[in-house]
């Protein structure tokens, strides 16, 4: 089951991850939310992160304190 987040306006977003290769040769994982389930959908929030909502209703991942 994909992780979903319903914002204060009632819109549902799904959490995704994508691994990208940097010029230095390192791999970086990008996390993003989408209204549709696409390739790379995650089942849970990564360890050490929490979901927050911006003023305009978009969900974002923030490092947990």
PDB file as gemmi writes it, atoms N, CA and C in Angstrom:
CRYST1    1.000    1.000    1.000  90.00  90.00  90.00 P 1                      
ATOM      1  N   UNK A   1       0.837  -1.177   0.000  1.00  0.00           N  
ATOM      2  CA  UNK A   1       0.000   0.000   0.000  1.00  0.00           C  
ATOM      3  C   UNK A   1       0.883   1.242   0.000  1.00  0.00           C  
ATOM      4  N   UNK A   2       0.647   2.132  -0.909  1.00  0.00           N  
ATOM      5  CA  UNK A   2       1.449   3.334  -1.054  1.00  0.00           C  
ATOM      6  C   UNK A   2       1.132   4.333   0.057  1.00  0.00           C  
ATOM      7  N   UNK A   3       2.157   5.057   0.495  1.00  0.00           N  
ATOM      8  CA  UNK A   3       1.955   6.089   1.515  1.00  0.00           C  
ATOM      9  C   UNK A   3       1.234   7.264   0.875  1.00  0.00           C  
ATOM     10  N   UNK A   4       0.149   7.694   1.511  1.00  0.00           N  
ATOM     11  CA  UNK A   4      -0.601   8.835   0.995  1.00  0.00           C  
ATOM     12  C   UNK A   4      -0.764   9.875   2.097  1.00  0.00           C  
ATOM     13  N   UNK A   5      -0.905  11.124   1.688  1.00  0.00           N  
ATOM     14  CA  UNK A   5      -1.090  12.246   2.604  1.00  0.00           C  
ATOM     15  C   UNK A   5      -2.222  13.103   2.072  1.00  0.00           C  
ATOM     16  N   UNK A   6      -3.223  13.344   2.910  1.00  0.00           N  
ATOM     17  CA  UNK A   6      -4.343  14.200   2.517  1.00  0.00           C  
ATOM     18  C   UNK A   6      -4.135  15.558   3.176  1.00  0.00           C  
ATOM     19  N   UNK A   7      -4.032  16.612   2.361  1.00  0.00           N  
ATOM     20  CA  UNK A   7      -3.763  17.941   2.907  1.00  0.00           C  
ATOM     21  C   UNK A   7      -5.038  18.569   3.458  1.00  0.00           C  
ATOM     22  N   UNK A   8      -4.919  19.780   3.980  1.00  0.00           N  
ATOM     23  CA  UNK A   8      -6.046  20.459   4.612  1.00  0.00           C  
ATOM     24  C   UNK A   8      -7.155  20.808   3.625  1.00  0.00           C  
ATOM     25  N   UNK A   9      -6.861  20.781   2.341  1.00  0.00           N  
ATOM     26  CA  UNK A   9      -7.864  21.081   1.310  1.00  0.00           C  
ATOM     27  C   UNK A   9      -8.528  19.815   0.783  1.00  0.00           C  
ATOM     28  N   UNK A  10      -8.109  18.653   1.286  1.00  0.00           N  
ATOM     29  CA  UNK A  10      -8.714  17.393   0.899  1.00  0.00           C  
ATOM     30  C   UNK A  10      -8.101  16.727  -0.312  1.00  0.00           C  
ATOM     31  N   UNK A  11      -6.960  17.222  -0.784  1.00  0.00           N  
ATOM     32  CA  UNK A  11      -6.283  16.632  -1.938  1.00  0.00           C  
ATOM     33  C   UNK A  11      -5.309  15.569  -1.442  1.00  0.00           C  
ATOM     34  N   UNK A  12      -5.320  14.401  -2.073  1.00  0.00           N  
ATOM     35  CA  UNK A  12      -4.452  13.292  -1.679  1.00  0.00           C  
ATOM     36  C   UNK A  12      -3.197  13.277  -2.540  1.00  0.00           C  
ATOM     37  N   UNK A  13      -2.041  13.134  -1.872  1.00  0.00           N  
ATOM     38  CA  UNK A  13      -0.744  13.065  -2.541  1.00  0.00           C  
ATOM     39  C   UNK A  13      -0.060  11.764  -2.151  1.00  0.00           C  
ATOM     40  N   UNK A  14       0.757  11.208  -3.060  1.00  0.00           N  
ATOM     41  CA  UNK A  14       1.503   9.981  -2.825  1.00  0.00           C  
ATOM     42  C   UNK A  14       2.993  10.288  -2.822  1.00  0.00           C  
ATOM     43  N   UNK A  15       3.723   9.660  -1.900  1.00  0.00           N  
ATOM     44  CA  UNK A  15       5.159   9.883  -1.738  1.00  0.00           C  
ATOM     45  C   UNK A  15       5.942   8.989  -2.689  1.00  0.00           C  
ATOM     46  N   UNK A  16       6.915   9.589  -3.397  1.00  0.00           N  
ATOM     47  CA  UNK A  16       7.762   8.873  -4.353  1.00  0.00           C  
ATOM     48  C   UNK A  16       9.232   9.135  -4.050  1.00  0.00           C  
ATOM     49  N   UNK A  17      10.083   8.267  -4.552  1.00  0.00           N  
ATOM     50  CA  UNK A  17      11.533   8.441  -4.444  1.00  0.00           C  
ATOM     51  C   UNK A  17      12.158   8.133  -5.795  1.00  0.00           C  
ATOM     52  N   UNK A  18      13.233   8.868  -6.094  1.00  0.00           N  
ATOM     53  CA  UNK A  18      13.961   8.654  -7.342  1.00  0.00           C  
ATOM     54  C   UNK A  18      15.447   8.816  -7.050  1.00  0.00           C  
ATOM     55  N   UNK A  19      16.242   7.844  -7.454  1.00  0.00           N  
ATOM     56  CA  UNK A  19      17.696   7.910  -7.272  1.00  0.00           C  
ATOM     57  C   UNK A  19      18.313   8.553  -8.503  1.00  0.00           C  
ATOM     58  N   UNK A  20      19.150   9.570  -8.291  1.00  0.00           N  
ATOM     59  CA  UNK A  20      19.820  10.246  -9.396  1.00  0.00           C  
ATOM     60  C   UNK A  20      21.325  10.165  -9.194  1.00  0.00           C  
ATOM     61  N   UNK A  21      22.043  10.107 -10.284  1.00  0.00           N  
ATOM     62  CA  UNK A  21      23.495  10.060 -10.249  1.00  0.00           C  
ATOM     63  C   UNK A  21      24.042  11.469 -10.443  1.00  0.00           C  
ATOM     64  N   UNK A  22      24.842  11.924  -9.486  1.00  0.00           N  
ATOM     65  CA  UNK A  22      25.437  13.251  -9.556  1.00  0.00           C  
ATOM     66  C   UNK A  22      26.713  13.226 -10.396  1.00  0.00           C  
ATOM     67  N   UNK A  23      27.191  14.390 -10.800  1.00  0.00           N  
ATOM     68  CA  UNK A  23      28.417  14.481 -11.594  1.00  0.00           C  
ATOM     69  C   UNK A  23      29.631  13.918 -10.848  1.00  0.00           C  
ATOM     70  N   UNK A  24      29.587  14.016  -9.523  1.00  0.00           N  
ATOM     71  CA  UNK A  24      30.697  13.505  -8.717  1.00  0.00           C  
ATOM     72  C   UNK A  24      30.710  11.981  -8.654  1.00  0.00           C  
ATOM     73  N   UNK A  25      29.652  11.336  -9.146  1.00  0.00           N  
ATOM     74  CA  UNK A  25      29.575   9.888  -9.123  1.00  0.00           C  
ATOM     75  C   UNK A  25      28.747   9.340  -7.973  1.00  0.00           C  
ATOM     76  N   UNK A  26      28.350  10.214  -7.052  1.00  0.00           N  
ATOM     77  CA  UNK A  26      27.534   9.784  -5.925  1.00  0.00           C  
ATOM     78  C   UNK A  26      26.069   9.668  -6.344  1.00  0.00           C  
ATOM     79  N   UNK A  27      25.339   8.857  -5.627  1.00  0.00           N  
ATOM     80  CA  UNK A  27      23.909   8.701  -5.875  1.00  0.00           C  
ATOM     81  C   UNK A  27      23.147   9.480  -4.806  1.00  0.00           C  
ATOM     82  N   UNK A  28      22.160  10.255  -5.238  1.00  0.00           N  
ATOM     83  CA  UNK A  28      21.333  11.035  -4.323  1.00  0.00           C  
ATOM     84  C   UNK A  28      19.876  10.617  -4.523  1.00  0.00           C  
ATOM     85  N   UNK A  29      19.157  10.446  -3.421  1.00  0.00           N  
ATOM     86  CA  UNK A  29      17.749  10.081  -3.494  1.00  0.00           C  
ATOM     87  C   UNK A  29      16.899  11.330  -3.342  1.00  0.00           C  
ATOM     88  N   UNK A  30      16.013  11.554  -4.307  1.00  0.00           N  
ATOM     89  CA  UNK A  30      15.089  12.680  -4.277  1.00  0.00           C  
ATOM     90  C   UNK A  30      13.720  12.172  -3.870  1.00  0.00           C  
ATOM     91  N   UNK A  31      13.095  12.837  -2.911  1.00  0.00           N  
ATOM     92  CA  UNK A  31      11.749  12.491  -2.465  1.00  0.00           C  
ATOM     93  C   UNK A  31      10.798  13.563  -2.964  1.00  0.00           C  
ATOM     94  N   UNK A  32       9.630  13.140  -3.461  1.00  0.00           N  
ATOM     95  CA  UNK A  32       8.643  14.104  -3.935  1.00  0.00           C  
ATOM     96  C   UNK A  32       7.241  13.527  -3.804  1.00  0.00           C  
ATOM     97  N   UNK A  33       6.250  14.427  -3.796  1.00  0.00           N  
ATOM     98  CA  UNK A  33       4.851  14.033  -3.719  1.00  0.00           C  
ATOM     99  C   UNK A  33       4.199  14.272  -5.071  1.00  0.00           C  
ATOM    100  N   UNK A  34       3.249  13.395  -5.415  1.00  0.00           N  
ATOM    101  CA  UNK A  34       2.512  13.502  -6.662  1.00  0.00           C  
ATOM    102  C   UNK A  34       1.057  13.139  -6.399  1.00  0.00           C  
ATOM    103  N   UNK A  35       0.150  13.699  -7.201  1.00  0.00           N  
ATOM    104  CA  UNK A  35      -1.267  13.383  -7.049  1.00  0.00           C  
ATOM    105  C   UNK A  35      -1.596  11.990  -7.586  1.00  0.00           C  
ATOM    106  N   UNK A  36      -0.715  11.422  -8.405  1.00  0.00           N  
ATOM    107  CA  UNK A  36      -0.932  10.104  -8.989  1.00  0.00           C  
ATOM    108  C   UNK A  36       0.171   9.152  -8.528  1.00  0.00           C  
ATOM    109  N   UNK A  37      -0.161   7.863  -8.466  1.00  0.00           N  
ATOM    110  CA  UNK A  37       0.849   6.859  -8.142  1.00  0.00           C  
ATOM    111  C   UNK A  37       1.631   6.545  -9.408  1.00  0.00           C  
ATOM    112  N   UNK A  38       2.935   6.782  -9.358  1.00  0.00           N  
ATOM    113  CA  UNK A  38       3.818   6.549 -10.493  1.00  0.00           C  
ATOM    114  C   UNK A  38       4.903   5.562 -10.081  1.00  0.00           C  
ATOM    115  N   UNK A  39       5.860   5.344 -10.964  1.00  0.00           N  
ATOM    116  CA  UNK A  39       6.988   4.490 -10.647  1.00  0.00           C  
ATOM    117  C   UNK A  39       7.791   5.101  -9.507  1.00  0.00           C  
ATOM    118  N   UNK A  40       8.189   4.290  -8.550  1.00  0.00           N  
ATOM    119  CA  UNK A  40       8.982   4.770  -7.428  1.00  0.00           C  
ATOM    120  C   UNK A  40       8.162   5.145  -6.213  1.00  0.00           C  
ATOM    121  N   UNK A  41       6.884   4.774  -6.177  1.00  0.00           N  
ATOM    122  CA  UNK A  41       6.037   5.107  -5.033  1.00  0.00           C  
ATOM    123  C   UNK A  41       6.547   4.355  -3.798  1.00  0.00           C  
ATOM    124  N   UNK A  42       6.511   5.021  -2.643  1.00  0.00           N  
ATOM    125  CA  UNK A  42       7.005   4.438  -1.396  1.00  0.00           C  
ATOM    126  C   UNK A  42       5.845   3.980  -0.516  1.00  0.00           C  
ATOM    127  N   UNK A  43       6.103   2.976   0.319  1.00  0.00           N  
ATOM    128  CA  UNK A  43       5.081   2.461   1.231  1.00  0.00           C  
ATOM    129  C   UNK A  43       5.063   3.178   2.568  1.00  0.00           C  
ATOM    130  N   UNK A  44       6.148   3.887   2.905  1.00  0.00           N  
ATOM    131  CA  UNK A  44       6.238   4.566   4.193  1.00  0.00           C  
ATOM    132  C   UNK A  44       7.190   5.753   4.074  1.00  0.00           C  
ATOM    133  N   UNK A  45       7.096   6.644   5.034  1.00  0.00           N  
ATOM    134  CA  UNK A  45       8.007   7.792   5.102  1.00  0.00           C  
ATOM    135  C   UNK A  45       9.384   7.273   5.513  1.00  0.00           C  
ATOM    136  N   UNK A  46      10.464   7.715   4.864  1.00  0.00           N  
ATOM    137  CA  UNK A  46      11.808   7.258   5.236  1.00  0.00           C  
ATOM    138  C   UNK A  46      12.143   7.604   6.695  1.00  0.00           C  
ATOM    139  N   UNK A  47      12.960   6.784   7.309  1.00  0.00           N  
ATOM    140  CA  UNK A  47      13.365   7.003   8.692  1.00  0.00           C  
ATOM    141  C   UNK A  47      14.067   8.359   8.823  1.00  0.00           C  
ATOM    142  N   UNK A  48      13.733   9.088   9.861  1.00  0.00           N  
ATOM    143  CA  UNK A  48      14.349  10.385  10.108  1.00  0.00           C  
ATOM    144  C   UNK A  48      13.647  11.543   9.422  1.00  0.00           C  
ATOM    145  N   UNK A  49      12.531  11.286   8.749  1.00  0.00           N  
ATOM    146  CA  UNK A  49      11.784  12.330   8.052  1.00  0.00           C  
ATOM    147  C   UNK A  49      10.355  12.395   8.569  1.00  0.00           C  
ATOM    148  N   UNK A  50       9.724  13.556   8.400  1.00  0.00           N  
ATOM    149  CA  UNK A  50       8.323  13.752   8.766  1.00  0.00           C  
ATOM    150  C   UNK A  50       7.656  14.565   7.667  1.00  0.00           C  
ATOM    151  N   UNK A  51       6.366  14.381   7.500  1.00  0.00           N  
ATOM    152  CA  UNK A  51       5.611  15.106   6.480  1.00  0.00           C  
ATOM    153  C   UNK A  51       5.068  16.389   7.087  1.00  0.00           C  
ATOM    154  N   UNK A  52       5.237  17.493   6.363  1.00  0.00           N  
ATOM    155  CA  UNK A  52       4.697  18.786   6.766  1.00  0.00           C  
ATOM    156  C   UNK A  52       3.946  19.370   5.571  1.00  0.00           C  
ATOM    157  N   UNK A  53       3.132  20.371   5.846  1.00  0.00           N  
ATOM    158  CA  UNK A  53       2.350  21.009   4.785  1.00  0.00           C  
ATOM    159  C   UNK A  53       2.743  22.478   4.685  1.00  0.00           C  
ATOM    160  N   UNK A  54       2.957  22.954   3.457  1.00  0.00           N  
ATOM    161  CA  UNK A  54       3.295  24.364   3.264  1.00  0.00           C  
ATOM    162  C   UNK A  54       2.031  25.210   3.388  1.00  0.00           C  
ATOM    163  N   UNK A  55       2.192  26.519   3.380  1.00  0.00           N  
ATOM    164  CA  UNK A  55       1.060  27.437   3.506  1.00  0.00           C  
ATOM    165  C   UNK A  55       0.062  27.288   2.370  1.00  0.00           C  
ATOM    166  N   UNK A  56       0.532  26.886   1.194  1.00  0.00           N  
ATOM    167  CA  UNK A  56      -0.381  26.741   0.053  1.00  0.00           C  
ATOM    168  C   UNK A  56      -0.883  25.306  -0.111  1.00  0.00           C  
ATOM    169  N   UNK A  57      -0.657  24.430   0.872  1.00  0.00           N  
ATOM    170  CA  UNK A  57      -1.235  23.101   0.882  1.00  0.00           C  
ATOM    171  C   UNK A  57      -0.394  21.986   0.308  1.00  0.00           C  
ATOM    172  N   UNK A  58       0.827  22.270  -0.133  1.00  0.00           N  
ATOM    173  CA  UNK A  58       1.671  21.227  -0.717  1.00  0.00           C  
ATOM    174  C   UNK A  58       2.407  20.473   0.390  1.00  0.00           C  
ATOM    175  N   UNK A  59       2.425  19.140   0.332  1.00  0.00           N  
ATOM    176  CA  UNK A  59       3.169  18.370   1.324  1.00  0.00           C  
ATOM    177  C   UNK A  59       4.667  18.360   1.008  1.00  0.00           C  
ATOM    178  N   UNK A  60       5.485  18.376   2.037  1.00  0.00           N  
ATOM    179  CA  UNK A  60       6.937  18.317   1.892  1.00  0.00           C  
ATOM    180  C   UNK A  60       7.498  17.392   2.975  1.00  0.00           C  
ATOM    181  N   UNK A  61       8.673  16.820   2.712  1.00  0.00           N  
ATOM    182  CA  UNK A  61       9.374  16.028   3.721  1.00  0.00           C  
ATOM    183  C   UNK A  61      10.361  16.924   4.446  1.00  0.00           C  
ATOM    184  N   UNK A  62      10.372  16.822   5.751  1.00  0.00           N  
ATOM    185  CA  UNK A  62      11.332  17.570   6.553  1.00  0.00           C  
ATOM    186  C   UNK A  62      12.054  16.580   7.452  1.00  0.00           C  
ATOM    187  N   UNK A  63      13.315  16.865   7.726  1.00  0.00           N  
ATOM    188  CA  UNK A  63      14.069  16.017   8.637  1.00  0.00           C  
ATOM    189  C   UNK A  63      13.483  16.179  10.038  1.00  0.00           C  
ATOM    190  N   UNK A  64      13.226  15.041  10.687  1.00  0.00           N  
ATOM    191  CA  UNK A  64      12.656  15.047  12.031  1.00  0.00           C  
ATOM    192  C   UNK A  64      13.700  15.536  13.028  1.00  0.00           C  
ATOM    193  N   UNK A  65      13.232  16.256  13.992  1.00  0.00           N  
ATOM    194  CA  UNK A  65      14.140  16.802  15.002  1.00  0.00           C  
ATOM    195  C   UNK A  65      14.470  15.819  16.080  1.00  0.00           C  
TER     196      UNK A  65                                                      
END                                                                             
